[in-house]
Amino acid sequence: MSLDRRDFLKLTAAGVVIAAFPGCATTSGELVRKKGQRVVIVGGGFGGATAAKYLRLWGGDKLDVVLIERNAQFISCPMSNTVLGGTRTIKDLTRSYDTLKSKYGINLIQGEVTAVDTEQQKVMLAQGHISYDRLIIAPGVDFMFDQIEGLSAAIADESIPHAWKAGAQTVLLRKQLEAMPNGGVCAISIPKAPYRCPPGPYERACQVASYLKNNKPKSKVLILDANPDVTSKKGLFMAAWKELYPGMVEYRANAAVIQVNAAAKTAKTEFEDVKADVLNIIPPMKAGAVADMAGVVNVDKRWCSVDFLSYESKAHKNVHVIGDAISAALPKSGYTATSEAKICVAAVIELLQGQAPDQGPTIANTCYSMMSDTEAAHVAHMYRYDPEKKIMVASPSGGVSAKRSDVEGAMASYWLENILTDVLM
Amino acid sequence: MKMIKQKMLVIACTAGLALTMVSAHAEVDKRARNLTASCAACHGTNGISSGGMPVLAGLDKVYFVTQMKDFKSGARPATVMHHHVGGYTEEEFGKMAEYFAAQKR
């Protein structure tokens, strides 16, 4: 490969423009001048950040990789329930995107996507647009506040946090627990499956109960579950509630919250009105808004269907979707998102070269739940692509821990450090 | 001097050959790379664990395959691994073993 003088000048000019005026639009409105085949990733959570890093690891230096993320920092949702229990702070779960930029040469743009033009293959931001050859959307979930009367994004930020994205609302919920009287009630409402992190709400009940047991032992945790039963690790959670927090955790099945009153601190289900000192309403979820902008939401007006060999959307060519936003028989977990990202990236690299993707993708997923300050239990499954059904199918070897243990509590911490390193470092 | 030049030529040729072999090898091993990618959440990128969980990078191939087979049969008790290995074939264990063995710790 040789560069002629004009090419060299172009490259230099682009380099200078980017270095001198990061985020400044060129005359064409293209935010960052394209340097060869470009993959744009929208969303820098577990899936999106992994996609960025592995595009560089597996795709080499030639690939132009742009990651668009609205937040300045990465905050891990996995293990964020321990902020409520008190064994971690939100700072412990916060990481920088700097290494993706410095070590992997990812062009990181902090901004909000306003539209996606799948015809022109452009992602629009307030400050300009970014063209792509392939687009990977990793939008996570958005909340369907309109499904619960009296609830809104603003009320969630102010007084009834869902805390289902780690950050300010996690800290708010912890503060509300700290301000709660001894003898108070914390109500946690769980939406109907599918939702992000199936065991998460039950882990949260453990962590809230753990804090209350140590600080306000007359208090109660009331679980209002829209599902007919505990959706994950049922036996393990029931045992933890009974043995570790006797008389403190009350579980109600088929109890979807349909209305809240923020001022009165009440939640209404089909059967009863519940008054609580702390209301933690986790609303129903759908694919993050960027998926809608790209026109790839095509399952129940909520989720995105994809080809499991490439994670290419079934609605639009050259647009891939990974993570919680897809419709799949896979758990909506951070771990799964990273595995989907790797399958997607491997396929994108092949497809850009006119090659076929790997025809036999596999995924391993382990989810630990912290049931006390020190004890955890896991659910683990291995999934393999079924060429006839064209979906990912779980191996019958999967399953849950025989019992919760300190050993698994330690493993959960090791897992967190390893996955954060795999995603961001 | 002539001797040194010859030696350098030999080294250069060998290095060139080695590079070609590595890249050819990498082509063949994409399947192995993809198979092992999902292990990274617990065992680190390319099996280089950042602590706590076992490092898989640089493990002897025979040792790796034996452990996987023993997890699968139950001969080696596991906390989590038995749930995963049951889904993979022996041929896949071999591919993963080769990939991890080639990774530098």
Interface residues (C-beta under 8 A of the other chain):
Chain A: Y54 L57 W58 Y335 T338 S339 K342 I343 A346 D358 G360 P361 T362 I363 A364 N365 T366 H378 A380 H381 M382 Y383 R384 S395 P396 S397 G398 G399 S401 V407 E408 A410 M411 S413 Y414 W415 E417 N418 I419 T421 D422 M425
Chain B: K30 R31 R33 N34 L35 A37 S38 C39 A40 A41 C42 H43 G44 T45 S49 S50 G51 G52 M53 K72 T79 V80 H82 H83 H84 V85 G86 G87 Y88 E92
